[in-house]
Amino acid sequence: MTIRVLIADDQVLIRTGLRGIVETAGDLTVVGEAATGLRAVDEVLRLTPDVALMDIRMPELDGIAATQRLTAAGSATRVLVLTTFDLDEYVFGALRAGASGFLFKDTPPADLHAAIRVVAAGDALLAPKVTRRLIASFSGDTTAAPAPELDVLTDRERQVLGLVAEGLTNAEIGERLFIAPGTAKVHVARLLYKLSARDRVQLVIIAHRAGLTPRL
């Protein structure tokens, strides 16, 4: 199955470069481009790509605000934020807005391809140093205690939640627990439903607020 991608960036050279990189992968195709945040929202809603590569700093509407609008509109497109800026305000702003991933523009092409596939499959993906900082922001809270809603989880679901908090994909969770990736995906889906979480990023936050510490 071909994964349909939209590229949103205000610099034409960046868009052209990203298009070239994306389309070197046989299972990825670029279906549209946008030079502003407003245009990105319009094009995503019109073209319904599987993944939108979203720049942070764009005219008219920045990438975070554009992502917020898409989330509010109920768009099924997964947003993968690409930026040159390594600042907490952008990281957390993008995640709160509903982004499924956060990578830097110097990410190697093969890693970008892999990131698009992971996000398109419904997993969340963050650059490793972003994941560590996200985790540290919650693990450093010494007042964290098991949340009441975790009482509804089975022991296996608690195990899976802890592995999601480590940043593992469904395939990696399956390997760790000696179960099929499809079974891991079912467990994650149940976690999302039981904990009323929008995506895996929210599961990470819930896990750390509940005192589940990943082994990093």
Secondary structure, 3 states (H helix, E strand, C coil): CCEEEEEECCCHHHHHHHHHHHCCCCCEEEEEEECCHHHHHHHHHHHCCCEEEEECCCCCCCHHHHHHHHHHCCCCCEEEEEECCCCHHHHHHHHHHCCCEEEECCCCHHHHHHHHHHHHCCCCEECHHHHHHHHHHHHCCCCCCCCHHHHHCCHHHHHHHHHHHCCCCHHHHHHHHCCCHHHHHHHHHHHHHHCCCCCHHHHHHHHHHCCCCCCC
